[in-house]
Amino acid sequence: MANFFKQTFNELIEAQQPQGLAYRLSMDGKKADQIAYLTFPFGILSLVAYERGLAIAQSTIHTFTKKALAHSGDKFAACDERIEDCPAAWPNATKLAALAAWMSL
């Protein structure tokens, strides 16, 4: 499994050539073993970033505060206002991923 994640992340990074990486860590697991499974791929991503000399930023749902976003409304409205060329209707999970990338800029 680790090799699969490492290869996949390396292929994506090679194809996109990013200057840095950002991700949103989901804490939706209900049990400790689920949390471990949810976080494992991001450990591999952090290793790949380290090996390639790329900066990496992690966000959770609690990262997107009104103060951090400089927005008095909710985080999903802030995303719609800050992310250009976004789809008319896009899932909240996708909005949170976009905010993670935006906040790492």
N, C-alpha and C positions, 0 to 999 in steps of 0.2 A: 504494500500500500504506500509506504514512504517513497519508494522509487517512482511509483505512478505520479504522485503529487509533485515530486521534484522534477521529473521529466516534463510534465504538463506546464508547470510554472516556468521552467527554463524555455520551453518552446514559445509560450506567450510573450515572455520578456524579449526573447530574440526577435520575434516578429514585430513587436510594437516599439522596441527601443525606448522605454520610458526613462525619464530623468530621476524618478522616484516612484515609490509605491504607497498606496493607502488602502486600508480595508476596514470594514465594519464587522466587528466581532458580535455574533449573535449569542445571546445568553438565554435562548429559548428552551434549553434542556431542563427537564424536571428532576433528573437524578445526576449524581456525580459522574457516573460512567457516560452519560449523554454529553455532559459538559466537556469531558476529556475528548470525546469523539468530535465535538464541534470545534474545539480549539486546536487539535492536532495538525490539520492542514496549514494553519497559520504559523505554527512552529516551523514547518518545512519551508513555507514562504519566507519567513524571517531568515532562515539559513541561506536560502538562495539569494536573497537580497544582500546579505553579508558577504557571501562569496563573490558577488558581482559589484560590490561597493556602492550599492544603491541605498538611499535613505528610505525608511519605511515608517509609516504612521498608522497607529491603531485607533479606532473609535469604537465606542459602544453607544447604546441608545442614550446613555446619560451624558455623553459628550455634547450633544446638541441642545445646549441650554439657550434661553433667550439672550443671555449676556454674550455667550460665545458666538451666536449667530447675528448679534446686533439687530434683533428683530423682535418686536413686541408680540407678534402673533405666534401661532404654533409652528413647529419645525417643518411641517409639510408645506405650509404656505410660504415659508421662507425659501424652501427649495424651489418652488415654482417661480418665485421672484428672482432668484439668483442664478439659476441654471438656464442658459439661453438654449433655444431650439429644442426644448423638451417636448415630449409627446403631450397631447391634450389630456389623455387619461393614462397615468402610469402608476404601477403599484407602489405602495408606501415603502416596501423593502428596497425597491430600486431607488426611490428618492433618498433613502438613508445612505445607500451606497454612494450616490452622487454627492451628497453632502460630505461624506467622509473624504472623497477625493477633493472637493472644493476647499474644505478646511485645511487640507495639507498643502495647498498652494502657497 
